[in-house]
Amino acid sequence: MITVRIYKVNKLLVYVENLARMWKDGKLFIKLCILITLKLFIFQHIQAIMWKVVT
């Protein structure tokens, strides 16, 4: 159970690192895509949490 969580965190860290690298190298278009993706991702998570709280 704990190892799975650590694995997920590691995957997330790698993902964030890749995002940061893309951000540094990236053109404006890539930056916009990343921002939109992050906003959607965060929004979905907040919605899921809110749904659990409500029900």
Phi and psi in radians as a Rosetta constraint file:
Dihedral C 1 N 2 CA 2 C 2 CIRCULARHARMONIC -1.168 0.35
Dihedral N 2 CA 2 C 2 N 3 CIRCULARHARMONIC -0.700 0.35
Dihedral C 2 N 3 CA 3 C 3 CIRCULARHARMONIC -1.095 0.35
Dihedral N 3 CA 3 C 3 N 4 CIRCULARHARMONIC -0.644 0.35
Dihedral C 3 N 4 CA 4 C 4 CIRCULARHARMONIC -1.103 0.35
Dihedral N 4 CA 4 C 4 N 5 CIRCULARHARMONIC -0.745 0.35
Dihedral C 4 N 5 CA 5 C 5 CIRCULARHARMONIC -1.105 0.35
Dihedral N 5 CA 5 C 5 N 6 CIRCULARHARMONIC -0.770 0.35
Dihedral C 5 N 6 CA 6 C 6 CIRCULARHARMONIC -1.071 0.35
Dihedral N 6 CA 6 C 6 N 7 CIRCULARHARMONIC -0.748 0.35
Dihedral C 6 N 7 CA 7 C 7 CIRCULARHARMONIC -1.029 0.35
Dihedral N 7 CA 7 C 7 N 8 CIRCULARHARMONIC -0.776 0.35
Dihedral C 7 N 8 CA 8 C 8 CIRCULARHARMONIC -1.105 0.35
Dihedral N 8 CA 8 C 8 N 9 CIRCULARHARMONIC -0.723 0.35
Dihedral C 8 N 9 CA 9 C 9 CIRCULARHARMONIC -1.115 0.35
Dihedral N 9 CA 9 C 9 N 10 CIRCULARHARMONIC -0.741 0.35
Dihedral C 9 N 10 CA 10 C 10 CIRCULARHARMONIC -1.067 0.35
Dihedral N 10 CA 10 C 10 N 11 CIRCULARHARMONIC -0.757 0.35
Dihedral C 10 N 11 CA 11 C 11 CIRCULARHARMONIC -1.054 0.35
Dihedral N 11 CA 11 C 11 N 12 CIRCULARHARMONIC -0.734 0.35
Dihedral C 11 N 12 CA 12 C 12 CIRCULARHARMONIC -1.110 0.35
Dihedral N 12 CA 12 C 12 N 13 CIRCULARHARMONIC -0.728 0.35
Dihedral C 12 N 13 CA 13 C 13 CIRCULARHARMONIC -1.102 0.35
Dihedral N 13 CA 13 C 13 N 14 CIRCULARHARMONIC -0.747 0.35
Dihedral C 13 N 14 CA 14 C 14 CIRCULARHARMONIC -1.071 0.35
Dihedral N 14 CA 14 C 14 N 15 CIRCULARHARMONIC -0.744 0.35
Dihedral C 14 N 15 CA 15 C 15 CIRCULARHARMONIC -1.070 0.35
Dihedral N 15 CA 15 C 15 N 16 CIRCULARHARMONIC -0.793 0.35
Dihedral C 15 N 16 CA 16 C 16 CIRCULARHARMONIC -1.124 0.35
Dihedral N 16 CA 16 C 16 N 17 CIRCULARHARMONIC -0.706 0.35
Dihedral C 16 N 17 CA 17 C 17 CIRCULARHARMONIC -1.058 0.35
Dihedral N 17 CA 17 C 17 N 18 CIRCULARHARMONIC -0.788 0.35
Dihedral C 17 N 18 CA 18 C 18 CIRCULARHARMONIC -1.083 0.35
Dihedral N 18 CA 18 C 18 N 19 CIRCULARHARMONIC -0.712 0.35
Dihedral C 18 N 19 CA 19 C 19 CIRCULARHARMONIC -1.058 0.35
Dihedral N 19 CA 19 C 19 N 20 CIRCULARHARMONIC -0.779 0.35
Dihedral C 19 N 20 CA 20 C 20 CIRCULARHARMONIC -1.080 0.35
Dihedral N 20 CA 20 C 20 N 21 CIRCULARHARMONIC -0.717 0.35
Dihedral C 20 N 21 CA 21 C 21 CIRCULARHARMONIC -1.129 0.35
Dihedral N 21 CA 21 C 21 N 22 CIRCULARHARMONIC -0.779 0.35
Dihedral C 21 N 22 CA 22 C 22 CIRCULARHARMONIC -1.080 0.35
Dihedral N 22 CA 22 C 22 N 23 CIRCULARHARMONIC -0.677 0.35
Dihedral C 22 N 23 CA 23 C 23 CIRCULARHARMONIC -1.078 0.35
Dihedral N 23 CA 23 C 23 N 24 CIRCULARHARMONIC -0.776 0.35
Dihedral C 23 N 24 CA 24 C 24 CIRCULARHARMONIC -1.133 0.35
Dihedral N 24 CA 24 C 24 N 25 CIRCULARHARMONIC -0.759 0.35
Dihedral C 24 N 25 CA 25 C 25 CIRCULARHARMONIC -1.407 0.35
Dihedral N 25 CA 25 C 25 N 26 CIRCULARHARMONIC -0.408 0.35
Dihedral C 25 N 26 CA 26 C 26 CIRCULARHARMONIC -1.256 0.35
Dihedral N 26 CA 26 C 26 N 27 CIRCULARHARMONIC 2.711 0.35
Dihedral C 26 N 27 CA 27 C 27 CIRCULARHARMONIC -1.457 0.35
Dihedral N 27 CA 27 C 27 N 28 CIRCULARHARMONIC 3.031 0.35
Dihedral C 27 N 28 CA 28 C 28 CIRCULARHARMONIC -1.009 0.35
Dihedral N 28 CA 28 C 28 N 29 CIRCULARHARMONIC -0.694 0.35
Dihedral C 28 N 29 CA 29 C 29 CIRCULARHARMONIC -1.035 0.35
Dihedral N 29 CA 29 C 29 N 30 CIRCULARHARMONIC -0.791 0.35
Dihedral C 29 N 30 CA 30 C 30 CIRCULARHARMONIC -1.113 0.35
Dihedral N 30 CA 30 C 30 N 31 CIRCULARHARMONIC -0.722 0.35
Dihedral C 30 N 31 CA 31 C 31 CIRCULARHARMONIC -1.064 0.35
Dihedral N 31 CA 31 C 31 N 32 CIRCULARHARMONIC -0.741 0.35
Dihedral C 31 N 32 CA 32 C 32 CIRCULARHARMONIC -1.095 0.35
Dihedral N 32 CA 32 C 32 N 33 CIRCULARHARMONIC -0.755 0.35
Dihedral C 32 N 33 CA 33 C 33 CIRCULARHARMONIC -1.049 0.35
Dihedral N 33 CA 33 C 33 N 34 CIRCULARHARMONIC -0.765 0.35
Dihedral C 33 N 34 CA 34 C 34 CIRCULARHARMONIC -1.095 0.35
Dihedral N 34 CA 34 C 34 N 35 CIRCULARHARMONIC -0.797 0.35
Dihedral C 34 N 35 CA 35 C 35 CIRCULARHARMONIC -1.062 0.35
Dihedral N 35 CA 35 C 35 N 36 CIRCULARHARMONIC -0.782 0.35
Dihedral C 35 N 36 CA 36 C 36 CIRCULARHARMONIC -1.098 0.35
Dihedral N 36 CA 36 C 36 N 37 CIRCULARHARMONIC -0.762 0.35
Dihedral C 36 N 37 CA 37 C 37 CIRCULARHARMONIC -1.060 0.35
Dihedral N 37 CA 37 C 37 N 38 CIRCULARHARMONIC -0.799 0.35
Dihedral C 37 N 38 CA 38 C 38 CIRCULARHARMONIC -1.102 0.35
Dihedral N 38 CA 38 C 38 N 39 CIRCULARHARMONIC -0.742 0.35
Dihedral C 38 N 39 CA 39 C 39 CIRCULARHARMONIC -1.068 0.35
Dihedral N 39 CA 39 C 39 N 40 CIRCULARHARMONIC -0.790 0.35
Dihedral C 39 N 40 CA 40 C 40 CIRCULARHARMONIC -1.093 0.35
Dihedral N 40 CA 40 C 40 N 41 CIRCULARHARMONIC -0.773 0.35
Dihedral C 40 N 41 CA 41 C 41 CIRCULARHARMONIC -1.041 0.35
Dihedral N 41 CA 41 C 41 N 42 CIRCULARHARMONIC -0.864 0.35
Dihedral C 41 N 42 CA 42 C 42 CIRCULARHARMONIC -1.138 0.35
Dihedral N 42 CA 42 C 42 N 43 CIRCULARHARMONIC -0.736 0.35
Dihedral C 42 N 43 CA 43 C 43 CIRCULARHARMONIC -1.067 0.35
Dihedral N 43 CA 43 C 43 N 44 CIRCULARHARMONIC -0.747 0.35
Dihedral C 43 N 44 CA 44 C 44 CIRCULARHARMONIC -1.094 0.35
Dihedral N 44 CA 44 C 44 N 45 CIRCULARHARMONIC -0.721 0.35
Dihedral C 44 N 45 CA 45 C 45 CIRCULARHARMONIC -1.143 0.35
Dihedral N 45 CA 45 C 45 N 46 CIRCULARHARMONIC -0.749 0.35
Dihedral C 45 N 46 CA 46 C 46 CIRCULARHARMONIC -1.093 0.35
Dihedral N 46 CA 46 C 46 N 47 CIRCULARHARMONIC -0.747 0.35
Dihedral C 46 N 47 CA 47 C 47 CIRCULARHARMONIC -1.039 0.35
Dihedral N 47 CA 47 C 47 N 48 CIRCULARHARMONIC -0.777 0.35
Dihedral C 47 N 48 CA 48 C 48 CIRCULARHARMONIC -1.104 0.35
Dihedral N 48 CA 48 C 48 N 49 CIRCULARHARMONIC -0.731 0.35
Dihedral C 48 N 49 CA 49 C 49 CIRCULARHARMONIC -1.138 0.35
Dihedral N 49 CA 49 C 49 N 50 CIRCULARHARMONIC -0.791 0.35
Dihedral C 49 N 50 CA 50 C 50 CIRCULARHARMONIC -1.057 0.35
Dihedral N 50 CA 50 C 50 N 51 CIRCULARHARMONIC -0.702 0.35
Dihedral C 50 N 51 CA 51 C 51 CIRCULARHARMONIC -1.087 0.35
Dihedral N 51 CA 51 C 51 N 52 CIRCULARHARMONIC -0.736 0.35
Dihedral C 51 N 52 CA 52 C 52 CIRCULARHARMONIC -1.129 0.35
Dihedral N 52 CA 52 C 52 N 53 CIRCULARHARMONIC -0.666 0.35
Dihedral C 52 N 53 CA 53 C 53 CIRCULARHARMONIC -1.161 0.35
Dihedral N 53 CA 53 C 53 N 54 CIRCULARHARMONIC -0.737 0.35
Dihedral C 53 N 54 CA 54 C 54 CIRCULARHARMONIC -1.193 0.35
Dihedral N 54 CA 54 C 54 N 55 CIRCULARHARMONIC -0.785 0.35
